[in-house]
Structures are given as C-alpha cells and as structure tokens.
Amino acid sequence: MSREEELRLSLGRVRERIAAAATAAGRDDAVGLVVVTKFFPGSDVRILSGLGVTDVGENRHQEAEAKAAECAGLDLRWHFIGGLQSNKAAAVAAYADVVESVDRAKLLAPLARGAQERGRPLEVLLQVSLDPPSAHGSRSGVAPDDLAALAERAAATEGLVLRGLMAVAPLGEDPAEAFDRLAQIRAGFLTDHPGATVLSAGMSGDLEQAVAAGATHVRVGSAVLGSRPQVP
Ligand SMILES: *Cc1c(COP(=O)(O)O)cnc(C)c1O
C-alpha cells in the first residue's frame, strides 16, 4: 500500500470517529481536525494536504520551522502545540498561525513582537492544566486559578487574538472526568471572553471524550500517521 493510500484510510477512520462522537454528543456543529505531524516528514504533510487536511500541529520549534518552510505554498494552518520557551516565542510566531500552548504571561510580548514582524495578528489559545494541583511538578498549562488573569493580559495584548483554550488530559485519570472539569473551566472563561470559543482537546486515544465535553478541535497524531519513533 502506498503511503498516500495508508494515510487516506487512517484519515477516513479518524474523521468517522469524530463524526460519530459528535452525533453521539448530539452536536451538529463541525469539529475541526488538527493533524499532529511531529516526527513525520514534510512529504507526509504534503500528502495530507492533498487529502484535504487544512490544519497541522507541531510541538518542537526547530522541526516545525523547517517543515513549515519545506511546505510553504501548501494551503495549511500551522498550530504550535508544544512547550514554548520565551526566547523562541517570536521565532515561532514567524510561521505559526495559531499558538495553542500559551501558559504564562511572559510569552505574550515575544509572541506579539513576532506577529508584528510578520505583519499580521497571531491567534493564541491558553493551555489550561488539568493536572491535580500539587506544590511541585512540571505541569504544562496555566493553573485554572490563574487562567482569568492570563486571559485578561492575552486579550489586552495588541497583535494577539485570544481564540480560546487548549488542554491535554492527564495520564492516569479517566479523560472524561478531566474534560468535564475542562468544560466547567471553559464556561467561566467564556463569560469573560465570549468570543474566544475555540476548545482544543482530545488526541488519538481520547477524542470521543473531548468531543462529548465540547471540544471544537481535536489534535490527532498517531491515529492518522502511525506510531511515532520512541522519544529518547
Ligand atoms: C503529540 C500530541 C498530540 C497528538 O497525540 P496522539 O496521541 O498521537 O494523537 C496532541 N496534542 C499534543 C499537545 C501533543 O503533543
């Protein structure tokens, strides 16, 4: 089977899962698909684009930058979904259309500067941590208690457009429970920012639960592209 045939089939299966989940949740709005292409070559991105994929996600700056350059000319929106260092943020804004992993105020100024250099506003999502509160630990995502303050600052930053929230279900917890929490956090957030309606949640293993909890976008990697090489 050619790679194109392989991707056509897996993409079709993922689209069916998303549609079935939306139906099961009684939703008739469209749920967007961001295909996470990290670790996979630009040639796969090109095939996906030919199969109608419009949005791709990457989580490492150098890889994303190179792939976006290689795939320039394809009609794609690039989502940056990985942990972000503030000294890389402006560079990410140079190719990303959406940065989904904004989790602290320190990122806002460099993202805005990068967007300004590029000459257009940058869409951002705030990544909310669904991890249990703990004193230590390397959570990624803003703590729910700190979300309102971060959102206020993001919304007030010229050059950035606050579009909504992103989250990853914690390991070792039923994703349905985690996403229920997310839905509640989002409800509060939307009263302050009614236009920021995007909710990016759900991956290969838990997209059904995310769609049930109101995700407007799912981020799916391995179910489309196959398993990734082991990260060292
Ligand atoms: C890798 C990644 C995904 C996709 O994960 P799969 O399980 O391969 O679908 C989604 N979101 C984020 C933030 C990721 O890093």
Ligand as a Chemical Component Dictionary entry (heavy atoms), coordinates in Angstrom:
data_LIG
# 
_chem_comp.id                   LIG 
_chem_comp.type                 NON-POLYMER 
_chem_comp.pdbx_formal_charge   0 
_chem_comp.three_letter_code    LIG 
# 
loop_
_chem_comp_atom.comp_id 
_chem_comp_atom.atom_id 
_chem_comp_atom.alt_atom_id 
_chem_comp_atom.type_symbol 
_chem_comp_atom.charge 
_chem_comp_atom.model_Cartn_x 
_chem_comp_atom.model_Cartn_y 
_chem_comp_atom.model_Cartn_z 
_chem_comp_atom.pdbx_ordinal 
LIG C1 C1 C 0 1.577  14.642 20.242 1  
LIG C2 C2 C 0 0.452  15.483 20.678 2  
LIG C3 C3 C 0 -0.864 15.205 20.267 3  
LIG C4 C4 C 0 -1.227 14.018 19.407 4  
LIG O1 O1 O 0 -1.110 12.850 20.145 5  
LIG P1 P1 P 0 -1.604 11.423 19.560 6  
LIG O2 O2 O 0 -1.811 10.615 20.758 7  
LIG O3 O3 O 0 -0.504 10.941 18.691 8  
LIG O4 O4 O 0 -2.853 11.668 18.798 9  
LIG C5 C5 C 0 -1.858 16.076 20.686 10 
LIG N1 N1 N 0 -1.601 17.135 21.479 11 
LIG C6 C6 C 0 -0.357 17.424 21.901 12 
LIG C7 C7 C 0 -0.154 18.610 22.780 13 
LIG C8 C8 C 0 0.702  16.614 21.526 14 
LIG O5 O5 O 0 1.943  16.906 21.958 15 
# 
loop_
_chem_comp_bond.comp_id 
_chem_comp_bond.atom_id_1 
_chem_comp_bond.atom_id_2 
_chem_comp_bond.value_order 
_chem_comp_bond.pdbx_ordinal 
LIG C1 C2 SING 1  
LIG C2 C3 SING 2  
LIG C2 C8 DOUB 3  
LIG C3 C4 SING 4  
LIG C3 C5 DOUB 5  
LIG C4 O1 SING 6  
LIG O1 P1 SING 7  
LIG P1 O2 DOUB 8  
LIG P1 O3 SING 9  
LIG P1 O4 SING 10 
LIG C5 N1 SING 11 
LIG N1 C6 DOUB 12 
LIG C6 C7 SING 13 
LIG C6 C8 SING 14 
LIG C8 O5 SING 15 
# 
